[in-house]
């Protein structure tokens, strides 16, 4: 690790406790707010023993349409991570994994960082609910 990265990490370490608390609270807020939203599910993590770095949701039908609609509304959703076995570095060992590939096409991540506020999360959830309602009506 370069010295500069180590110095940044050491400076950030003093603030880790606050970041941990905030990230866990944000993940819990998303999970509670998104319960019962159609077929959408929050990808579960062991929130009591980990510090989440993403909040991923599984959208079984129409993930790409939901993704585009949220982006059009200014919500910075993402897709993390494509299945490992499809990555070029693993091409030599590649084999069909249909369930993994299906889930990979359904996962999307919501905005998630420790500087988000409760109103930020509420806004994301509101927009997501609106988009999901439109998808269900179609």
Secondary structure, 3 states (H helix, E strand, C coil): CCHHHHHHHHHHHCCHHHHHHHHHHHHHHHHHHCCCCCCCEECCCCCCCCCCCCEEEECCCCHHHHHHHHHHCCCCCECCCCCHHHCHHHHHHCCCCHHHHHHHCCEEEECCCCCCCHHHHHHHHHHHHHHHHHHHHC
